[in-house]
């Protein structure tokens, strides 16, 4: 701030702040013509404002009528989408594309491809089923093998030694374990 208590920028002129600015007249336009154009512009701007007010009132009235008729914006959107879809379906481009698609589906190449893919899918399903059965059978055989039973007994004995048969309270031991477990050990 300067010593007078005012900003140093206060004496910089601001455009449009100090009364109406005078625009230079375009060449060939007299002062009278310019004044007539300004008056006409003012009238047109007033008409625009009036039309905006009338339009706003009409929109409010239309919204009120729609509300009384039970028409919601969602219903209007649905109707617009339905009408738009109907317009698309009846358009020349859609009808032409639809006919082309129908021709393609009826073609021999499409039918052969569809048949081949169907057969491949059936063979793949059968193969995966066979593999699944083989894995299940192999795991069953492995579980019944002496090596697995020996491993299972060792794990069961180790668990019994570590948690003392009370582990999580289930008292489950190996199915091949011959060591009796105590339900309530003395310690």
C-alpha positions in Angstrom: 0.0 0.0 0.0 1.1 3.5 -0.7 1.2 6.2 2.0 -2.3 7.5 1.0 -3.7 4.0 1.9 -4.6 3.0 -1.6 -3.3 0.3 -3.9 -0.8 1.3 -6.5 -3.0 -0.3 -9.1 -6.0 1.8 -8.3 -5.1 4.4 -10.9 -4.9 1.8 -13.7 -8.0 2.1 -15.9 -10.3 -0.9 -16.1 -12.0 -1.6 -19.4 -15.7 -1.1 -19.2 -15.6 0.2 -15.6 -15.6 3.9 -16.3 -18.8 4.4 -18.4 -19.6 3.1 -21.8 -16.6 2.7 -24.1 -16.8 4.2 -27.5 -16.0 1.7 -30.3 -14.7 3.2 -33.4 -17.2 3.1 -36.3 -16.4 0.6 -39.1 -15.5 2.3 -42.3 -18.5 3.3 -44.4 -20.9 3.5 -41.4 -22.2 6.9 -40.3 -23.0 7.8 -36.8 -26.8 7.8 -37.6 -26.5 4.3 -39.1 -24.6 3.1 -36.0 -27.2 4.5 -33.7 -30.0 2.8 -35.6 -28.0 -0.5 -35.5 -27.6 -0.1 -31.7 -31.3 0.5 -31.2 -32.2 -2.6 -33.4 -29.6 -4.7 -31.5 -31.1 -3.6 -28.2 -34.6 -4.6 -29.4 -33.4 -8.0 -30.7 -31.7 -8.7 -27.3 -35.0 -7.8 -25.5 -36.9 -10.1 -27.8 -34.4 -12.9 -27.1 -34.8 -12.4 -23.3 -38.6 -12.4 -23.7 -38.5 -15.6 -25.7 -36.3 -17.2 -23.1 -38.8 -16.3 -20.4 -41.7 -17.7 -22.5 -39.8 -20.9 -23.3 -38.9 -21.4 -19.6 -42.6 -20.9 -18.6 -43.7 -23.4 -21.3 -41.1 -26.0 -20.2 -42.3 -25.7 -16.6 -45.9 -26.1 -17.8 -45.0 -29.1 -19.9 -43.2 -30.7 -16.9 -46.2 -30.1 -14.7 -48.5 -31.7 -17.3 -46.1 -34.7 -17.6 -46.1 -35.1 -13.8 -49.9 -35.1 -13.7 -50.0 -37.7 -16.5 -47.5 -39.9 -14.5 -44.8 -39.5 -17.2 -41.4 -39.6 -15.5 -38.1 -38.9 -17.2 -37.3 -42.6 -16.9 -40.4 -43.5 -18.9 -39.6 -40.9 -21.5 -36.1 -42.3 -21.8 -37.5 -45.8 -22.2 -39.8 -44.6 -24.9 -37.0 -42.7 -26.7 -34.8 -45.8 -26.6 -37.6 -48.0 -27.9 -38.4 -45.7 -30.7 -34.7 -45.3 -31.5 -34.2 -49.1 -31.6 -37.3 -49.4 -33.9 -35.8 -46.7 -36.2 -32.5 -48.6 -36.3 -34.3 -51.9 -37.1 -36.1 -50.4 -40.0 -33.1 -48.5 -41.3 -31.6 -49.6 -44.7 -28.2 -50.3 -43.1 -29.6 -52.6 -40.5 -31.9 -54.5 -42.9 -29.0 -54.9 -45.3 -26.6 -56.1 -42.6 -29.2 -58.5 -41.2 -29.8 -60.0 -44.6 -26.0 -60.4 -45.0 -25.8 -62.1 -41.7 -28.6 -64.5 -42.6 -26.8 -65.3 -45.8 -23.6 -66.0 -44.0 -25.3 -68.2 -41.4 -26.9 -70.2 -44.3 -23.5 -70.6 -46.1 -21.8 -74.0 -46.3 -18.6 -72.6 -44.8 -20.4 -71.5 -41.7 -22.2 -74.8 -41.3 -18.9 -76.8 -41.7 -17.1 -74.6 -39.2 -20.0 -74.9 -36.7 -20.0 -78.7 -37.1 -16.2 -78.9 -36.7 -16.2 -76.8 -33.6 -19.1 -78.8 -32.1 -17.2 -82.1 -32.7 -14.0 -80.6 -31.3 -15.9 -79.6 -28.2 -17.4 -83.0 -27.7 -14.0 -84.7 -28.1 -12.4 -82.3 -25.7 -15.1 -83.0 -23.1 -14.6 -86.7 -23.5 -10.8 -86.5 -23.2 -11.0 -84.3 -20.1 -13.5 -86.7 -18.5 -11.2 -89.6 -19.2 -8.2 -87.7 -17.8 -10.2 -86.9 -14.6 -11.2 -90.5 -14.2 -7.6 -91.7 -14.6 -6.3 -89.1 -12.0 -9.0 -90.1 -9.6 -8.2 -93.8 -10.0 -4.5 -93.2 -9.7 -4.9 -91.1 -6.5 -7.0 -93.9 -5.0 -4.4 -96.5 -5.9 -1.7 -94.3 -4.4 -3.6 -93.9 -1.2 -3.9 -97.6 -0.8 -0.2 -98.2 -1.4 2.0 -99.4 1.4 4.3 -96.3 1.0 1.4 -93.9 1.5 0.1 -95.8 4.5 3.5 -95.8 6.1 3.8 -92.0 5.4 0.3 -91.4 6.8 1.2 -93.4 10.0 4.3 -91.4 10.5 2.5 -88.1 10.1 -0.2 -89.3 12.5 2.3 -90.4 15.1 4.2 -87.1 14.8 0.9 -85.2 15.3 0.2 -87.3 18.4 3.6 -86.6 19.8 3.4 -82.8 19.1 -0.2 -82.1 20.2 -0.8 -85.2 22.4 -4.0 -86.3 20.9 -5.9 -83.3 22.0 -4.8 -81.0 19.1 -7.9 -79.1 18.2 -10.2 -81.4 20.2 -11.2 -83.6 17.4 -9.2 -86.6 18.6 -8.7 -87.7 14.9 -5.9 -90.1 14.2 -4.7 -92.0 11.2 -7.1 -94.6 10.0 -4.3 -97.1 10.1 -3.0 -96.0 13.5 -3.1 -98.8 16.1 -2.0 -96.5 18.9 -4.9 -95.8 21.2 -5.5 -92.1 21.9 -6.6 -90.7 25.3 -9.5 -88.4 25.3 -8.5 -86.7 28.5 -4.8 -87.1 29.2 -3.8 -86.7 32.9 -1.6 -83.7 32.4 
